[in-house]
Structures are given as structure tokens and as C-alpha cells.
Amino acid sequence: MSEQTLPAGQTTDQLRQALAERFRLIVDPAHVLVTADELRPYECDGLSAYRHVPLIVVLPGAIAEVQAILRICSELQVPVVARGAGTGLSGGALPHERGVLLSLARFNRILDLDVANCRARVQPGVRNLAISEAASPHGLYYAPDPSSQIACSIGGNVAENAGGVHCLKYGLTVNNILMIKLVTIDGELVTIGGGGLDGPGYDLLALMTGSEGMLGVVVEVMVRLLPVPERAQVVLAAFDDVVEAGRAVADVIAAGILPAGLEMMDNPAIRAAEDYAHAGYPTDAAAILLCEVDGSNAEVSEDIARVRKLLLSSGATEVRTASDDLERARFWAGRKAAFPAVGRISPDYYCMDGTIPRRQLPHVLAEIARLSDDYDLKVANVFHAGDGNLHPLILYDANIPGQLEKTEEFGGRILELCVAVGGTITGEHGVGMEKINQMCVQFPPAELTVFHSVKAVFDPQGLLNPGKAIPTLARCAEFGAMHVHHGELSFPDIERF
């Protein structure tokens, strides 16, 4: 939306004031933010390389308020970006400079904890970890556990289909929710899914999960709770070769073992995490694997013995089993602190999120190392190795002219490598703004056209989180024309854009 197309010929300031006046009739005026100092904290999410100051921020506290706000935005054709805790890493909550930033931070209550049926109804602003904390006295927990679970909100988890270190066995967000309520751009409240194992009608729940706020604004979520396992135990295995560690991941899965979590870190990530969290990691190892199994006492005892034997035969130089829950928690604390830990050793880092077939892990690790040399940028690798979800952290300094652009190009090459080996450009962070060019590599024009058609059904004016996740065909044509071919990829359909 340009100055020339603002409603009734208004300037940006006039539109801001007009919206503020109408929003203050809906919510407490204290929850309508318009000054520069009030707006600045909302200029980015966890991907701070991209920043836009929103036109206005509004923080509703009730579903009826969300409905009224969206009706106004629809009437005036003003873009809307919904925001949770702002911990996302793909620019999915990047504000629109001439749009409304709709914060769900005040929707922070657990509405119902149904112990008998192992489920909970929560508002979207509830922190991921808070669900498990509330369910813990009843012997239950919520399985998806992103590294940011202490801060990230369940609404954002639904928007990005978040995973976590235990998603290998227990699945992503989409596998652990039963129902959502969302508000469409025209203010209609819609319930999707239900309290049973299979909701009525089409499976729109899967469509909405991971839709990145482009189809509706989530205002309530029903999550599935699981019994806390009788026992969980984690093994730490050290390797003197990163590629061997990658092969060991495939060996574990091929043996028919389904760990609760199977994570990998290379030496730069190990050293950073150890300095930060003091987890007891071997800092001379080229890579470590953390493999956790859970279940009954008998199952865990048998599986741990098999895992230890398998890792040693796969080339591990050391295998350590956590002696108690305290040591187990310490091992995981290092892994979950890896991102902030890397932030201490580099002025900036760029976190990637591609997913590959497990068998390709050794090859992809070798290629990332080669690209690191080519671009002269260091990489710290942290992986959900069990399901092939890579999180290479590219270290750079945004204060050096051109380094961000070089880093983005490097990151794009990693994502394109993932596609080339049969993977995908995102596992749990979403596309947002960060990966929108690589969507042109992942999907041909016909499929992108279908994606736009689906969005148009729910948001015909294109007001919800515009410009994110799904590139226009014109953008893909421009990206394809500029893209430097490196042998792995081509654009056979470029003339059709």
C-alpha cells in the first residue's frame, strides 16, 4: 500500500490517527501504541536483520476485540500482521510499515486443563513451557519443545508448525493439537478441529498449522497432553569426525531405534555451548550426538544398551550415559542454549533451517564446510539430526559492509543444497521473509499459483501478513534471472513465469 492508495487519500500519519481513534473505542487506549518509542520494540522478530517499524500496534484482550479490529482493517484495506512472543527466526512477524501489528501478548491464560482427556485449552499468548508446567502435577506434559520454549508462545508455534528436540518421536505442533479457533480478516470466528482424535469435516487443522498468519488470526488452541514417561535417559557420544557423526545418526535409525531426541552439534557449537551452559561437553570433539530414549524402565535399559553399542561401533570415541536426571537436564541445557551461546562468540549470526533425508547428512555436512571456505564465513552446526532438520548458524558482522548480503547468499546456497538432495527449505522456522526466494526453487509456478489460490479463499484482499511465505511469480522470475547457477539447480520452468 503506497501513500497514493491510502484510504480516502490519507497520509500515513492521518491513517495512524484514524485507526488509533477507532481502536481506542474497542480496547483500552493504553493498549493502542502510536509513538515512535512505543512502536520500535515491535520492528522485528528473532530475525533482527530485517526491520520495519509498524504503522500502529494494538493489543486486544478478548476475542470480540480481535474481531472488531480485523473488521476495521478489512473495511479500510489495511494490512495486518499478527505477533506472538516475537521469537520467530524467519521474519514471519516482521511488521508492515503501513499496517497494523496485532499483538496477542495479552491472550496469556490457560483456559482449561482437562486431565481426564489429556488435553488443555489455551490462549495463543501462553508460553510453550507454561503448558507443561501447569500439566506436570498431573503427570502430563506438552511434547513439542522448541529451544525457545521458555519464551515462545503457542500461537506462534501453530503459525510456524514448531518442533523441538523431541519432535523425532512425538512430532511437530501439527501432531499435537486438536482444535484451534481463529478469526478471519472479515471478523468471523471459526472453529477448526475438535476435542476427539479426528475432527469433523475437511482436515483444515493441518492447513492452518504452519500457515504463518496468512489465513487467519489464532485466538485459542486445544493441545494434546501426554503422560510423562516412566523414565528418560540420554547418551552423549563424541566423534573426531563430523561426517562419521552424521553416519551414526543414520545407523541409529536404521537399527529400528526411535529415540525421543537425536541431536548433533559440531565443534564450534560445542565450545560455545560449553562456555555458556557448562554442560560437561568434550570441547575437543569434532562433533557430539545427544540421543535420548524414553518409556518404561525395562524399555529404556534395553534401548540405552543398544544405543551405546551402536554408537561405539559407528566410530564414537567416547560414549557417556547421564547418571541421573540432573546430568540429563545439563546435557540438554547445553543443546537448548546453543543459539544464545553462539551469540556470545560472534557479533551476529544467521540461523538457517533446512531439512534433508537423513542418509544425505554426511554429504550435506561436507558441502556446508566447503561453502564456509568459499564464502570465508564460519559456521556452527546444530541439528535435529534424527529427522534431518539442520540449523547451521552462519557467523558474521553486520557492521562490515556487504557481510549481511554475503551471509544471505551463503544461507540461500545451503537451502538450495537441501532441495537438491531431496529435502526442503524449512523444518520448523517457517518461510517468512527469510526463505521466500528459495520457495521459487522448491516449488514450480503451478504449485505457487495453487498456494495463492488457497490464501485468496480465506483472505481475498491479501491483507493478512502480506508479502510473506509465498512469492509472487514475478518475484520468482526476477530471482531466477539473477540467480547464479552452481550446477546443482536449474530453473526449467523460468520461461513460464
DONU-775698 format. One record per residue (C-alpha): residue number from 1; residue in one letter; x, y, z. Coordinates in nm, 3 decimals. Layout:
<atoms>
- NUM a X Y Z;
...
</atoms>
This chain:
<atoms>
- 1 m 0.000 0.000 0.000;
- 2 s 0.154 0.332 -0.107;
- 3 e 0.079 0.684 0.007;
- 4 q -0.130 0.728 -0.308;
- 5 t -0.351 0.431 -0.228;
- 6 l -0.416 0.500 0.139;
- 7 p -0.788 0.510 0.228;
- 8 a -0.959 0.834 0.125;
- 9 g -0.627 0.984 0.018;
- 10 q -0.492 0.992 0.374;
- 11 t -0.124 1.026 0.455;
- 12 t 0.044 0.769 0.677;
- 13 d 0.012 0.991 0.986;
- 14 q -0.354 1.057 0.912;
- 15 l -0.425 0.687 0.874;
- 16 r -0.241 0.612 1.200;
- 17 q -0.451 0.866 1.388;
- 18 a -0.774 0.749 1.226;
- 19 l -0.700 0.388 1.320;
- 20 a -0.597 0.488 1.671;
- 21 e -0.925 0.670 1.726;
- 22 r -1.129 0.370 1.617;
- 23 f -0.917 0.114 1.804;
- 24 r -0.943 0.316 2.126;
- 25 l -1.318 0.266 2.112;
- 26 i -1.256 -0.112 2.114;
- 27 v -0.966 -0.164 2.355;
- 28 d -0.826 0.031 2.648;
- 29 p -0.640 0.331 2.499;
- 30 a -0.327 0.219 2.685;
- 31 h -0.315 -0.081 2.452;
- 32 v -0.305 0.124 2.133;
- 33 l 0.056 0.223 2.059;
- 34 v 0.139 0.504 1.818;
- 35 t 0.454 0.688 1.926;
- 36 a 0.796 0.608 1.784;
- 37 d 0.925 0.484 2.121;
- 38 e 0.621 0.257 2.163;
- 39 l 0.646 0.113 1.812;
- 40 r 1.021 0.050 1.797;
- 41 p 1.022 -0.271 2.011;
- 42 y 0.798 -0.437 1.753;
- 43 e 1.017 -0.365 1.449;
- 44 c 1.143 -0.723 1.411;
- 45 d 1.113 -1.076 1.542;
- 46 g 1.408 -1.306 1.624;
- 47 l 1.550 -1.243 1.275;
- 48 s 1.675 -0.895 1.357;
- 49 a 1.849 -0.848 1.020;
- 50 y 1.509 -0.739 0.881;
- 51 r 1.337 -0.443 1.049;
- 52 h 1.024 -0.238 0.977;
- 53 v 0.851 -0.006 1.222;
- 54 p 0.475 -0.077 1.211;
- 55 l 0.219 0.192 1.143;
- 56 i 0.041 0.114 1.470;
- 57 v 0.036 -0.160 1.736;
- 58 v -0.279 -0.278 1.910;
- 59 l -0.300 -0.532 2.193;
- 60 p -0.654 -0.673 2.224;
- 61 g -0.751 -0.874 2.529;
- 62 a -1.065 -1.053 2.410;
- 63 i -1.181 -1.238 2.100;
- 64 a -1.454 -0.981 2.032;
- 65 e -1.186 -0.712 2.025;
- 66 v -0.983 -0.906 1.769;
- 67 q -1.295 -0.946 1.556;
- 68 a -1.372 -0.575 1.567;
- 69 i -1.012 -0.477 1.484;
- 70 l -0.998 -0.709 1.184;
- 71 r -1.332 -0.580 1.055;
- 72 i -1.192 -0.227 1.058;
- 73 c -0.876 -0.338 0.878;
- 74 s -1.085 -0.519 0.618;
- 75 e -1.307 -0.217 0.568;
- 76 l -1.009 0.018 0.522;
- 77 q -0.795 -0.241 0.340;
- 78 v -0.514 -0.204 0.592;
- 79 p -0.260 -0.491 0.621;
- 80 v -0.244 -0.687 0.948;
- 81 v 0.049 -0.881 1.093;
- 82 a -0.029 -1.097 1.398;
- 83 r 0.252 -1.136 1.652;
- 84 g 0.307 -1.368 1.945;
- 85 a 0.622 -1.358 2.156;
- 86 g 0.836 -1.240 1.864;
- 87 t 1.085 -1.529 1.894;
- 88 g 1.043 -1.646 1.534;
- 89 l 1.357 -1.675 1.322;
- 90 s 1.227 -1.626 0.967;
- 91 g 1.086 -1.273 0.974;
- 92 g 0.731 -1.409 0.988;
- 93 a 0.625 -1.138 1.234;
- 94 l 0.806 -0.858 1.052;
- 95 p 0.562 -0.565 1.062;
- 96 h 0.412 -0.394 0.760;
- 97 e 0.523 -0.032 0.751;
- 98 r 0.172 0.083 0.662;
- 99 g -0.015 -0.183 0.852;
- 100 v -0.139 -0.289 1.193;
- 101 l 0.077 -0.503 1.421;
- 102 l -0.175 -0.714 1.614;
- 103 s -0.008 -0.842 1.931;
- 104 l -0.167 -1.141 2.107;
- 105 a 0.053 -1.097 2.417;
- 106 r -0.247 -1.035 2.643;
- 107 f -0.405 -1.367 2.542;
- 108 n -0.196 -1.548 2.802;
- 109 r -0.433 -1.769 3.001;
- 110 i -0.470 -2.145 3.025;
- 111 l -0.846 -2.173 2.991;
- 112 d -0.895 -2.538 3.083;
- 113 l -0.674 -2.829 3.188;
- 114 d -0.871 -3.146 3.110;
- 115 v -0.666 -3.412 3.288;
- 116 a -0.911 -3.696 3.226;
- 117 n -0.898 -3.645 2.850;
- 118 c -0.529 -3.542 2.837;
- 119 r -0.582 -3.204 2.673;
- 120 a -0.570 -2.834 2.751;
- 121 r -0.737 -2.526 2.603;
- 122 v -0.504 -2.229 2.599;
- 123 q -0.491 -1.880 2.459;
- 124 p -0.230 -1.813 2.188;
- 125 g -0.008 -1.596 2.408;
- 126 v 0.057 -1.877 2.658;
- 127 r 0.425 -1.975 2.666;
- 128 n 0.506 -2.322 2.536;
- 129 l 0.679 -2.426 2.857;
- 130 a 0.394 -2.293 3.074;
- 131 i 0.164 -2.567 2.940;
- 132 s 0.394 -2.843 3.063;
- 133 e 0.449 -2.661 3.392;
- 134 a 0.073 -2.648 3.452;
- 135 a 0.025 -3.013 3.350;
- 136 s 0.325 -3.152 3.540;
- 137 p 0.148 -3.201 3.878;
- 138 h -0.091 -3.434 3.694;
- 139 g 0.186 -3.640 3.536;
- 140 l 0.130 -3.487 3.193;
- 141 y 0.325 -3.263 2.955;
- 142 y 0.310 -3.097 2.611;
- 143 a 0.561 -3.266 2.381;
- 144 p 0.679 -3.004 2.125;
- 145 d 0.973 -2.826 2.289;
- 146 p 1.143 -2.561 2.073;
- 147 s 1.470 -2.432 2.211;
- 148 s 1.288 -2.104 2.279;
- 149 q 1.012 -2.280 2.475;
- 150 i 1.074 -2.071 2.784;
- 151 a 0.957 -1.765 2.587;
- 152 c 0.782 -1.865 2.263;
- 153 s 0.403 -1.868 2.255;
- 154 i 0.171 -2.146 2.145;
- 155 g 0.004 -1.923 1.884;
- 156 g 0.340 -1.867 1.718;
- 157 n 0.411 -2.240 1.741;
- 158 v 0.089 -2.306 1.548;
- 159 a 0.171 -2.037 1.292;
- 160 e 0.515 -2.187 1.218;
- 161 n 0.440 -2.554 1.298;
- 162 a 0.724 -2.551 1.551;
- 163 g 0.906 -2.866 1.655;
- 164 g 1.186 -2.904 1.907;
- 165 v 1.446 -3.152 2.021;
- 166 h 1.187 -3.424 2.089;
- 167 c 0.992 -3.392 1.764;
- 168 l 1.159 -3.703 1.617;
- 169 k 0.939 -3.932 1.827;
- 170 y 0.649 -3.707 1.922;
- 171 g 0.601 -3.494 1.614;
- 172 l 0.564 -3.125 1.539;
- 173 t 0.293 -2.889 1.656;
- 174 v 0.052 -3.021 1.391;
- 175 n 0.073 -3.366 1.552;
- 176 n -0.004 -3.234 1.899;
- 177 i -0.302 -3.002 1.864;
- 178 l -0.668 -3.098 1.839;
- 179 m -0.853 -2.774 1.773;
- 180 i -0.799 -2.407 1.704;
- 181 k -1.025 -2.106 1.698;
- 182 l -0.928 -1.833 1.457;
- 183 v -1.067 -1.504 1.335;
- 184 t -1.079 -1.436 0.962;
- 185 i -0.996 -1.098 0.810;
- 186 d -1.367 -1.008 0.798;
- 187 g -1.407 -1.078 1.169;
- 188 e -1.569 -1.422 1.157;
- 189 l -1.482 -1.661 1.442;
- 190 v -1.415 -2.011 1.308;
- 191 t -1.355 -2.336 1.499;
- 192 i -1.138 -2.594 1.323;
- 193 g -1.087 -2.946 1.454;
- 194 g -1.240 -3.078 1.774;
- 195 g -1.180 -3.248 2.104;
- 196 g -1.168 -3.600 1.962;
- 197 l -0.900 -3.789 1.776;
- 198 d -1.044 -3.686 1.440;
- 199 g -1.235 -3.362 1.397;
- 200 p -1.536 -3.334 1.166;
- 201 g -1.511 -3.215 0.805;
- 202 y -1.202 -3.149 0.596;
- 203 d -0.865 -3.155 0.771;
- 204 l -0.828 -2.779 0.777;
- 205 l -0.634 -2.805 1.102;
- 206 a -0.330 -2.925 0.909;
- 207 l -0.379 -2.645 0.656;
- 208 m -0.387 -2.377 0.924;
- 209 t -0.090 -2.513 1.119;
- 210 g 0.218 -2.363 0.960;
- 211 s 0.021 -2.108 0.754;
- 212 e 0.226 -1.826 0.912;
- 213 g -0.066 -1.596 0.995;
- 214 m -0.168 -1.566 0.631;
- 215 l -0.514 -1.727 0.660;
- 216 g -0.645 -1.611 0.998;
- 217 v -0.556 -1.498 1.349;
- 218 v -0.544 -1.782 1.604;
- 219 v -0.724 -1.690 1.928;
- 220 e -0.747 -2.029 2.104;
- 221 v -0.571 -2.366 2.082;
- 222 m -0.656 -2.709 2.222;
- 223 v -0.339 -2.913 2.269;
- 224 r -0.287 -3.282 2.329;
- 225 l -0.110 -3.373 2.655;
- 226 l 0.097 -3.688 2.701;
- 227 p 0.183 -3.888 3.014;
- 228 v 0.532 -3.817 3.143;
- 229 p 0.740 -4.128 3.057;
- 230 e 0.833 -4.353 3.345;
- 231 r 1.199 -4.297 3.262;
- 232 a 1.410 -4.099 3.018;
- 233 q 1.784 -4.130 2.973;
- 234 v 2.028 -3.956 2.741;
- 235 v 2.358 -4.069 2.594;
- 236 l 2.631 -3.828 2.483;
- 237 a 2.862 -3.961 2.212;
- 238 a 3.176 -3.780 2.094;
- 239 f 3.325 -3.817 1.746;
- 240 d 3.651 -3.699 1.599;
- 241 d 3.493 -3.657 1.255;
- 242 v 3.173 -3.466 1.172;
- 243 v 3.089 -3.689 0.876;
- 244 e 3.120 -4.002 1.092;
- 245 a 2.877 -3.849 1.340;
- 246 g 2.636 -3.791 1.054;
- 247 r 2.661 -4.154 0.950;
- 248 a 2.600 -4.264 1.309;
- 249 v 2.264 -4.085 1.304;
- 250 a 2.153 -4.296 1.010;
- 251 d 2.287 -4.609 1.180;
- 252 v 2.075 -4.550 1.491;
- 253 i 1.752 -4.506 1.294;
- 254 a 1.835 -4.796 1.060;
- 255 a 1.868 -5.022 1.365;
- 256 g 1.498 -4.972 1.438;
- 257 i 1.552 -4.749 1.740;
- 258 l 1.321 -4.447 1.767;
- 259 p 1.484 -4.203 2.009;
- 260 a 1.282 -3.935 2.181;
- 261 g 1.552 -3.696 2.062;
- 262 l 1.866 -3.728 1.850;
- 263 e 2.066 -3.405 1.828;
- 264 m 2.403 -3.317 1.680;
- 265 m 2.646 -3.030 1.738;
- 266 d 2.983 -2.962 1.574;
- 267 n 3.292 -2.829 1.747;
- 268 p 3.224 -2.453 1.723;
- 269 a 2.876 -2.511 1.867;
- 270 i 3.011 -2.746 2.135;
- 271 r 3.268 -2.491 2.254;
- 272 a 3.020 -2.205 2.256;
- 273 a 2.757 -2.407 2.445;
- 274 e 3.008 -2.537 2.699;
- 275 d 3.141 -2.190 2.775;
- 276 y 2.785 -2.066 2.818;
- 277 a 2.599 -2.353 2.989;
- 278 h 2.880 -2.565 3.142;
- 279 a 2.704 -2.882 3.027;
- 280 g 3.011 -3.105 3.053;
- 281 y 3.064 -3.138 2.679;
- 282 p 3.401 -3.265 2.545;
- 283 t 3.536 -2.949 2.382;
- 284 d 3.799 -3.137 2.181;
- 285 a 3.536 -3.343 1.994;
- 286 a 3.468 -3.265 1.628;
- 287 a 3.101 -3.342 1.692;
- 288 i 2.871 -3.482 1.958;
- 289 l 2.541 -3.663 1.941;
- 290 l 2.281 -3.648 2.215;
- 291 c 2.050 -3.948 2.195;
- 292 e 1.762 -3.977 2.440;
- 293 v 1.531 -4.275 2.481;
- 294 d 1.224 -4.286 2.699;
- 295 g 0.949 -4.526 2.805;
- 296 s 0.926 -4.790 3.074;
- 297 n 1.227 -4.876 3.288;
- 298 a 1.278 -5.203 3.104;
- 299 e 1.249 -5.044 2.759;
- 300 v 1.495 -4.769 2.842;
- 301 s 1.751 -5.008 2.990;
- 302 e 1.741 -5.223 2.676;
- 303 d 1.748 -4.931 2.431;
- 304 i 2.029 -4.746 2.608;
- 305 a 2.248 -5.055 2.593;
- 306 r 2.175 -5.093 2.220;
- 307 v 2.241 -4.724 2.152;
- 308 r 2.574 -4.728 2.337;
- 309 k 2.693 -5.036 2.148;
- 310 l 2.576 -4.894 1.815;
- 311 l 2.743 -4.556 1.863;
- 312 l 3.074 -4.714 1.959;
- 313 s 3.062 -4.938 1.653;
- 314 s 2.982 -4.631 1.441;
- 315 g 3.306 -4.459 1.538;
- 316 a 3.232 -4.274 1.862;
- 317 t 3.549 -4.204 2.060;
- 318 e 3.356 -4.167 2.385;
- 319 v 3.004 -4.256 2.497;
- 320 r 2.867 -4.114 2.822;
- 321 t 2.530 -4.201 2.977;
- 322 a 2.368 -3.941 3.201;
- 323 s 2.383 -4.084 3.551;
- 324 d 2.071 -3.907 3.679;
- 325 d 1.803 -3.655 3.583;
- 326 l 2.029 -3.367 3.685;
- 327 e 2.301 -3.469 3.440;
- 328 r 2.039 -3.540 3.172;
- 329 a 1.899 -3.188 3.217;
- 330 r 2.253 -3.045 3.197;
- 331 f 2.323 -3.225 2.868;
- 332 w 2.004 -3.083 2.719;
- 333 a 2.062 -2.737 2.866;
- 334 g 2.377 -2.706 2.658;
- 335 r 2.193 -2.800 2.339;
- 336 k 1.900 -2.567 2.407;
- 337 a 2.136 -2.281 2.487;
- 338 a 2.332 -2.326 2.164;
- 339 f 2.178 -2.029 1.984;
- 340 p 2.237 -1.768 2.256;
- 341 a 2.576 -1.927 2.324;
- 342 v 2.686 -1.869 1.965;
- 343 g 2.564 -1.511 2.001;
- 344 r 2.845 -1.458 2.254;
- 345 i 3.122 -1.551 2.010;
- 346 s 3.010 -1.354 1.705;
- 347 p 2.867 -1.003 1.661;
- 348 d 2.583 -1.156 1.456;
- 349 y 2.469 -1.495 1.334;
- 350 y 2.221 -1.609 1.071;
- 351 c 2.026 -1.922 1.168;
- 352 m 1.925 -2.149 0.881;
- 353 d 1.652 -2.415 0.892;
- 354 g 1.664 -2.669 0.610;
- 355 t 1.560 -3.033 0.622;
- 356 i 1.719 -3.322 0.435;
- 357 p 1.689 -3.702 0.412;
- 358 r 1.900 -3.848 0.693;
- 359 r 2.113 -4.050 0.450;
- 360 q 2.230 -3.722 0.296;
- 361 l 2.364 -3.582 0.623;
- 362 p 2.733 -3.669 0.567;
- 363 h 2.728 -3.524 0.214;
- 364 v 2.548 -3.206 0.320;
- 365 l 2.783 -3.150 0.614;
- 366 a 3.081 -3.177 0.381;
- 367 e 2.919 -2.932 0.137;
- 368 i 2.843 -2.680 0.413;
- 369 a 3.210 -2.695 0.515;
- 370 r 3.312 -2.633 0.154;
- 371 l 3.072 -2.339 0.122;
- 372 s 3.204 -2.200 0.451;
- 373 d 3.551 -2.188 0.297;
- 374 d 3.419 -2.042 -0.030;
- 375 y 3.241 -1.756 0.148;
- 376 d 3.506 -1.715 0.420;
- 377 l 3.235 -1.726 0.687;
- 378 k 3.246 -1.960 0.984;
- 379 v 2.954 -2.190 1.061;
- 380 a 2.843 -2.351 1.386;
- 381 n 2.617 -2.651 1.316;
- 382 v 2.332 -2.752 1.546;
- 383 f 2.097 -3.019 1.408;
- 384 h 1.779 -3.204 1.492;
- 385 a 1.978 -3.482 1.334;
- 386 g 1.722 -3.758 1.383;
- 387 d 1.472 -3.602 1.144;
- 388 g 1.727 -3.428 0.923;
- 389 n 1.643 -3.073 1.036;
- 390 l 1.958 -2.861 1.003;
- 391 h 2.031 -2.539 1.190;
- 392 p 2.363 -2.408 1.054;
- 393 l 2.449 -2.079 1.225;
- 394 i 2.647 -1.856 0.990;
- 395 l 2.869 -1.618 1.187;
- 396 y 2.911 -1.266 1.050;
- 397 d 2.942 -0.900 1.144;
- 398 a 2.665 -0.675 1.016;
- 399 n 2.886 -0.372 1.079;
- 400 i 3.115 -0.480 0.795;
- 401 p 2.970 -0.351 0.466;
- 402 g 2.848 -0.634 0.244;
- 403 q 2.874 -0.911 0.505;
- 404 l 2.500 -0.943 0.559;
- 405 e 2.440 -0.973 0.185;
- 406 k 2.717 -1.234 0.156;
- 407 t 2.571 -1.422 0.452;
- 408 e 2.224 -1.423 0.297;
- 409 e 2.367 -1.560 -0.026;
- 410 f 2.552 -1.831 0.167;
- 411 g 2.233 -1.919 0.353;
- 412 g 2.041 -1.939 0.029;
- 413 r 2.301 -2.180 -0.109;
- 414 i 2.253 -2.406 0.195;
- 415 l 1.876 -2.412 0.145;
- 416 e 1.913 -2.482 -0.225;
- 417 l 2.151 -2.765 -0.137;
- 418 c 1.878 -2.910 0.088;
- 419 v 1.632 -2.904 -0.203;
- 420 a 1.889 -3.056 -0.441;
- 421 v 1.936 -3.364 -0.217;
- 422 g 1.561 -3.422 -0.182;
- 423 g 1.486 -3.208 0.122;
- 424 t 1.301 -2.886 0.192;
- 425 i 1.383 -2.526 0.282;
- 426 t 1.228 -2.528 0.628;
- 427 g 1.165 -2.775 0.906;
- 428 e 1.011 -2.560 1.178;
- 429 h 1.106 -2.193 1.147;
- 430 g 0.876 -2.118 0.855;
- 431 v 0.942 -1.924 0.537;
- 432 g 0.852 -1.569 0.642;
- 433 m 1.074 -1.320 0.462;
- 434 e 1.399 -1.512 0.502;
- 435 k 1.334 -1.803 0.264;
- 436 i 1.086 -1.651 0.022;
- 437 n 1.331 -1.659 -0.271;
- 438 q 1.407 -2.026 -0.209;
- 439 m 1.035 -2.101 -0.237;
- 440 c 1.094 -2.036 -0.607;
- 441 v 1.347 -2.320 -0.604;
- 442 q 1.131 -2.558 -0.402;
- 443 f 0.805 -2.518 -0.595;
- 444 p 0.719 -2.474 -0.964;
- 445 p 0.487 -2.193 -1.079;
- 446 a 0.177 -2.413 -1.090;
- 447 e 0.211 -2.506 -0.722;
- 448 l 0.279 -2.147 -0.615;
- 449 t -0.036 -2.046 -0.802;
- 450 v -0.235 -2.302 -0.601;
- 451 f -0.090 -2.162 -0.277;
- 452 h -0.205 -1.812 -0.375;
- 453 s -0.548 -1.951 -0.459;
- 454 v -0.581 -2.111 -0.115;
- 455 k -0.489 -1.782 0.050;
- 456 a -0.744 -1.598 -0.161;
- 457 v -1.022 -1.823 -0.027;
- 458 f -0.956 -1.705 0.330;
- 459 d -0.810 -1.360 0.262;
- 460 p -0.930 -1.234 -0.078;
- 461 q -0.789 -0.884 -0.022;
- 462 g -0.446 -1.018 0.071;
- 463 l -0.433 -0.823 0.397;
- 464 l -0.308 -1.090 0.640;
- 465 n 0.071 -1.094 0.667;
- 466 p 0.118 -0.979 0.307;
- 467 g 0.442 -1.040 0.121;
- 468 k 0.543 -1.338 0.335;
- 469 a 0.593 -1.710 0.272;
- 470 i 0.453 -1.736 -0.083;
- 471 p 0.641 -1.541 -0.351;
- 472 t 0.468 -1.391 -0.649;
- 473 l 0.555 -1.542 -0.985;
- 474 a 0.705 -1.207 -1.083;
- 475 r 0.939 -1.225 -0.783;
- 476 c 1.040 -1.578 -0.881;
- 477 a 1.111 -1.463 -1.235;
- 478 e 1.335 -1.185 -1.103;
- 479 f 1.512 -1.422 -0.863;
- 480 g 1.560 -1.682 -1.136;
- 481 a 1.704 -1.426 -1.373;
- 482 m 1.956 -1.307 -1.114;
- 483 h 2.033 -1.648 -0.967;
- 484 v 2.384 -1.777 -1.031;
- 485 h 2.369 -2.144 -1.125;
- 486 h 2.611 -2.364 -0.939;
- 487 g 2.548 -2.694 -1.112;
- 488 e 2.311 -2.840 -0.855;
- 489 l 1.998 -2.646 -0.952;
- 490 s 1.824 -2.510 -1.257;
- 491 f 1.502 -2.329 -1.340;
- 492 p 1.346 -2.534 -1.620;
- 493 d 1.015 -2.352 -1.592;
- 494 i 1.152 -1.999 -1.581;
- 495 e 1.010 -1.907 -1.922;
- 496 r 0.660 -1.980 -1.789;
- 497 f 0.677 -1.722 -1.508;
</atoms>
